[in-house]
Structures are given as structure tokens and as C-alpha cells.
């Protein structure tokens, strides 16, 4: 069964993604990041390249290369990755094929509203969900 983490009250989604990726790539996990479109994919890719001068997180946009640990794409495709990070407002129809689904929710009211709908969907289907309040992590 897929385990689901909801990180909420996230100040900056890209920073939270970087934090998660850094840990999981070190653990040899493969990650799929679902974004809205090519522009969002490119923005995230640029952030990952520029975020840290001392570390690099290898990734691809729009295609799946087996040797690359991070894949960023705007279509809900099944990848051979372990985890999916969902940055879309809808639910990936293939989320249950991953070991873990990570949802990242900002302070934005519309983002919160859509996240509540996704949370209800997962709860109604009996998924184990961990809620992480990022304000309490500080």
C-alpha cells in the first residue's frame, strides 16, 4: 500500500522539495515529481541546479532515464520510481503504484482547499496518511 505524507504550511515548495530530494537520493530512492506543465518543470529544474553550489541533484525533465534519480514531468505517467511528489492540484491516477506519495501544501488558501479535497479522497480509501506541519519543524 502507498504511504502518504502531507507537508503543510510550507513557506517555499521548492525548498521543501530540495530538502526531501536530498535525503531520498542519498538513500538511493528514485523520485517522480508531477508538475502542471513544462514551464513549472523548467522552473523547478533551474532551482535544483542553482540551489546549492556544493551539491547537485541529477534530474531529467519530460523523459525517463533509468540512471537518473529524479524525474520531473507534467503528465501522470507511471515511472519506475519509488516515490511521487505531487505539485498538481489533482490526484495522479497512478499514485497507488508508488511506495510513497508526498503532497506539499503552501499557505495559499486555494492550495489548501485543493489539498483538503485530495486528503479526503485518500482518507476515504483507507490510506495511511502522515500530516507534517512544517511550522513545527522549525
Buried (B, 14 or more C-beta within 10 A) or exposed (E): EBBBBBBBBBEEBBEBBBEBBEEBBEEEBBBBBBBEEEEBBBBBBEBBEEBEEEEEBEBBBEEBEEEBBBBBBBEBEBBEBBBBBBBBEEBBEBBBEBEBBBBBBBEEEEBEEBBEEBBEEBEEEEBEBEEBEBEEEE
